[in-house]
Amino acid sequence: MTRRVLYIAAIATMLMAILAGRQTTQAAPPAAPPAGADVKIDNFAFTPATLTVRAGTEVTWTNRDDIPHTVLSDDKSIKSKALDTDEKFSYTFTKPGTYSYFCSLHPKMKGTIVVE
């Protein structure tokens, strides 16, 4: 009986060693969506003037000035209505690139979104 117990114990030890040596492969969890980003419109300026974000990021502009402003990209692909005080406009950037924009009511107000 002793030999049989030792034999079974030896086999069990080998099986545990084999199983411990196996590596399990698990799929990586999906990447979290990019967090949103904010641009403040205040004192006739976009702050920050240049913002860098990842593709898929939603950018929200909030007008903190006492007069209306707009967000209009140079190529007209991004266009907000006139934003009154505390109104917001959001746009999700899906493609990498550099997006220049300005306020169509005050063209000297300019900003840039860089999408990586």
C-alpha positions in Angstrom: 0.0 0.0 0.0 2.8 2.4 0.8 4.2 2.1 -2.8 0.8 2.8 -4.3 0.3 5.9 -2.1 3.8 7.2 -3.1 3.1 6.5 -6.7 -0.2 8.4 -6.6 1.4 11.3 -4.7 4.2 11.5 -7.3 1.7 11.5 -10.2 -0.3 14.2 -8.4 2.8 16.3 -7.9 3.7 16.1 -11.6 0.2 17.0 -12.7 0.2 20.0 -10.4 3.6 21.1 -11.7 2.4 20.7 -15.3 -0.8 22.7 -14.6 1.1 25.4 -12.7 3.5 25.8 -15.7 0.6 26.5 -18.1 0.0 30.1 -18.9 -3.5 31.2 -19.4 -4.1 33.8 -22.0 -6.8 36.3 -21.4 -8.0 39.0 -23.7 -7.0 42.5 -22.6 -10.0 44.5 -21.4 -11.3 47.0 -23.9 -9.6 50.4 -23.7 -11.7 52.9 -21.8 -13.2 55.6 -24.0 -11.3 58.9 -23.9 -12.5 61.3 -21.2 -14.1 64.5 -22.4 -12.2 67.7 -22.7 -13.3 71.3 -22.1 -12.6 74.6 -23.7 -13.7 77.8 -22.0 -14.7 80.9 -23.9 -14.0 83.9 -21.8 -12.7 87.4 -22.2 -12.8 87.0 -26.0 -10.5 84.0 -26.0 -10.6 80.2 -26.2 -8.8 78.6 -23.2 -6.8 76.6 -23.8 -6.0 78.0 -27.2 -4.5 74.7 -28.2 -5.8 71.4 -26.9 -4.4 67.9 -27.6 -6.8 65.0 -27.3 -7.1 61.3 -28.4 -9.3 60.3 -31.2 -12.8 59.6 -29.9 -12.7 62.5 -27.4 -15.7 64.7 -27.0 -14.7 68.4 -26.6 -17.2 70.8 -25.0 -16.9 74.6 -25.4 -18.7 76.7 -22.7 -19.3 80.4 -23.2 -18.4 82.2 -20.0 -18.6 85.7 -21.7 -21.5 88.1 -21.4 -21.9 88.2 -25.2 -22.5 85.4 -27.8 -19.7 83.5 -29.5 -19.5 80.6 -32.0 -17.2 77.7 -32.8 -16.5 77.3 -36.5 -13.7 75.2 -38.0 -11.7 76.7 -40.9 -13.1 74.0 -43.2 -16.7 74.6 -41.8 -17.0 70.9 -40.8 -17.6 71.9 -37.1 -20.2 74.6 -36.6 -22.0 75.8 -33.5 -24.9 78.1 -33.2 -24.3 81.4 -31.4 -23.7 80.4 -27.8 -25.1 82.8 -25.1 -23.6 83.0 -21.7 -23.2 79.5 -20.1 -24.4 77.7 -23.2 -22.3 74.7 -24.4 -21.4 73.1 -27.7 -19.9 69.6 -28.0 -18.2 67.8 -30.8 -16.5 64.4 -30.9 -13.2 64.2 -32.8 -13.0 60.8 -34.4 -10.1 61.3 -36.9 -6.5 62.3 -36.0 -5.4 65.7 -37.4 -5.2 69.3 -36.5 -8.4 71.3 -36.4 -8.2 75.1 -36.5 -11.3 77.0 -35.5 -12.5 80.6 -34.7 -15.5 82.6 -33.6 -17.4 83.7 -36.6 -18.7 86.8 -34.7 -15.2 87.7 -33.6 -12.7 86.3 -36.1 -9.6 87.3 -34.1 -10.7 84.6 -31.6 -8.9 81.4 -32.7 -8.2 78.0 -31.3 -6.7 74.6 -32.3 -7.6 71.0 -31.5 -4.9 68.4 -32.1 -6.3 64.9 -32.3 -3.8 62.1 -31.9 
